[in-house]
Amino acid sequence: MRTLLCENIATSPDFRHLSTIANVRVDLRYASANNFMGRDMYSPLDCAWLHAEAAHGIALAVAWLAKQRSDVTLCILDALRPHRVQLAMWDALKYGDLQKYLAPPERGSIHSYGMAVDVTLLNANGEELDMGTGFDEMSETSHPEHESQFLQTGDLIAEQVANRHLLRDAMKASGFHGIATEWWHFDCGDRVRVRSEFARIV
Ligand SMILES: [Zn+2]
């Protein structure tokens, strides 16, 4: 497997800094204490990077939203996650049942290739749209696969599910695929191809 040190990412033409994507908000939660770990997992690393293919996809999603729903803005909550940070998270979740929300070390995360993003939508005031659960809330209510069931039980309301649909529509129209367990997570393109052909950032 090809690897690239996060410290050297700026030397690679395959990656783009998030600051080069117009009209997207960036609020990297693992670069702050505002995450399930309660501490900054990234400092001193700059993790505001994506593979150029995923960065292009984000630009497409921004353009899609500008056309369909100009009152909302895409906000990136996590992008590149170096493999060393993925390992630290895995270790931190060792003693619970939450490890199922992380890709195991031997498999690794698509985030570590700069080809996955965690995203949400902001309203015109810059506030997050109500998705029913918060980012990284590791509960069944966060699982897109259970949305229709939770609508029936009242654990989710129609507006929350509609907001998730809007996010998914924007991302799907731009080359991303969602997953069954996290409304905020999207992989760019084919994960099998990413794992076999792309460099992992370590
Ligand atoms: Zn993710």
Boltz pocket constraint, residues with backbone or C-beta under 6 A from the ligand:
constraints:
  - pocket:
      binder: B
      contacts: [[A, 78], [A, 111], [A, 116], [A, 117], [A, 118], [A, 184], [A, 185], [A, 186]]
      max_distance: 6.0
